[in-house]
Amino acid sequence: MSLPAYHPFLAVHSVGDVTVIRFTRRTLLESEAIEAVGEQLLALVREGASRLVLNFTAVESLTSSLLGRLFAVHRRIEEAGGRLVFCNVDPFLLQIFRVCQVPEKIPIYADEKEAVQNV
């Protein structure tokens, strides 16, 4: 599988057989951006990426709509026999994730290295 090096809202690279995705914007509030991110992530899954790490280093906030998209991607990856994990989640964002029960469904790791090792 050949991965594109860059998407408009995502930076994508491989670490072995793990696909690491970093958001390129601090916030994703516009519906067009949220739709694009969801489609870009699903395209990676369709292309064969089955072990994904979403790195939230640059993210300050996100909408419930984007969170819903991330859950949809998670379901699709699990259906394909793969795994999705998050890492480098800001403490404020982590509180939101806990309220939405994200850690019960999608593991969250402190840093990218730990996430790649555990995906």
C-alpha positions as CSV (number, residue, x, y, z in Angstrom):
1,M,0.0,0.0,0.0
2,S,1.4,3.4,-0.9
3,L,0.4,6.1,1.4
4,P,0.1,9.7,0.3
5,A,2.5,11.8,2.3
6,Y,0.0,14.6,2.9
7,H,-3.7,15.3,3.0
8,P,-5.2,18.8,3.4
9,F,-6.0,18.3,7.0
10,L,-3.8,15.3,7.9
11,A,-0.1,14.5,7.7
12,V,0.3,10.7,7.1
13,H,3.4,8.6,7.5
14,S,4.3,5.0,8.2
15,V,6.2,3.4,11.1
16,G,6.7,-0.2,9.9
17,D,3.2,-1.5,9.2
18,V,1.5,1.2,11.4
19,T,0.0,4.3,9.8
20,V,0.5,7.4,11.9
21,I,-1.8,10.4,11.3
22,R,-1.3,13.8,12.6
23,F,-3.8,16.6,12.4
24,T,-2.4,19.7,10.6
25,R,-4.8,22.2,12.2
26,R,-5.4,23.1,15.8
27,T,-9.2,23.1,15.4
28,L,-11.5,21.5,13.0
29,L,-14.9,23.3,13.3
30,E,-16.1,23.6,9.7
31,S,-18.4,20.9,8.4
32,E,-16.4,20.7,5.2
33,A,-13.2,20.1,7.1
34,I,-14.8,17.4,9.3
35,E,-16.2,15.7,6.2
36,A,-12.8,15.8,4.5
37,V,-11.0,14.3,7.6
38,G,-13.6,11.5,7.9
39,E,-13.2,10.7,4.2
40,Q,-9.4,10.8,4.3
41,L,-9.3,8.4,7.2
42,L,-11.8,6.0,5.6
43,A,-9.8,6.2,2.4
44,L,-6.7,5.0,4.3
45,V,-8.7,2.1,5.7
46,R,-10.0,1.2,2.2
47,E,-6.4,1.4,0.9
48,G,-5.4,-1.3,3.4
49,A,-4.3,0.6,6.5
50,S,-5.4,-1.6,9.4
51,R,-3.2,-0.3,12.3
52,L,-3.8,3.4,12.8
53,V,-2.4,5.9,15.3
54,L,-4.1,9.3,15.5
55,N,-1.7,11.8,17.0
56,F,-3.5,14.8,18.6
57,T,-0.4,16.8,19.4
58,A,-1.6,19.9,17.4
59,V,-5.3,19.7,18.3
60,E,-6.8,22.1,20.8
61,S,-10.5,21.3,20.3
62,L,-12.8,19.4,18.1
63,T,-16.6,19.2,17.5
64,S,-18.9,16.4,18.4
65,S,-19.4,15.9,14.7
66,L,-15.7,15.1,14.3
67,L,-15.8,12.8,17.3
68,G,-18.7,11.0,15.6
69,R,-16.6,10.6,12.5
70,L,-13.7,9.2,14.5
71,F,-16.0,6.6,16.1
72,A,-17.3,5.7,12.6
73,V,-13.7,5.2,11.4
74,H,-13.0,3.1,14.5
75,R,-15.9,0.8,13.7
76,R,-14.8,0.4,10.1
77,I,-11.2,-0.4,11.2
78,E,-12.5,-3.0,13.7
79,E,-14.8,-4.6,11.1
80,A,-11.7,-4.9,8.9
81,G,-9.8,-6.6,11.7
82,G,-7.6,-3.6,12.5
83,R,-7.0,-1.3,15.4
84,L,-7.2,2.5,16.0
85,V,-5.5,4.2,18.9
86,F,-5.0,7.8,19.9
87,C,-2.0,9.6,21.4
88,N,-0.7,12.9,22.6
89,V,-4.1,14.1,23.7
90,D,-4.1,17.5,25.4
91,P,-5.4,17.4,29.1
92,F,-8.5,19.5,28.2
93,L,-9.3,17.3,25.2
94,L,-8.7,14.2,27.3
95,Q,-11.5,15.4,29.7
96,I,-13.9,15.7,26.7
97,F,-12.9,12.2,25.6
98,R,-13.5,10.8,29.0
99,V,-17.0,12.4,29.2
100,C,-17.7,10.9,25.8
101,Q,-16.3,7.5,27.0
102,V,-13.7,7.4,24.2
103,P,-11.1,5.6,26.3
104,E,-13.5,2.7,26.8
105,K,-13.6,2.2,23.0
106,I,-10.4,3.6,21.7
107,P,-7.2,3.3,23.7
108,I,-5.3,6.6,24.4
109,Y,-1.5,6.6,24.9
110,A,0.7,9.3,26.3
111,D,3.0,9.5,23.2
112,E,3.4,8.3,19.7
113,K,6.1,5.8,20.4
114,E,3.9,4.0,23.0
115,A,0.9,4.1,20.7
116,V,2.8,2.6,17.8
117,Q,4.1,-0.2,20.0
118,N,0.6,-1.0,21.3
119,V,-1.6,-0.6,18.2
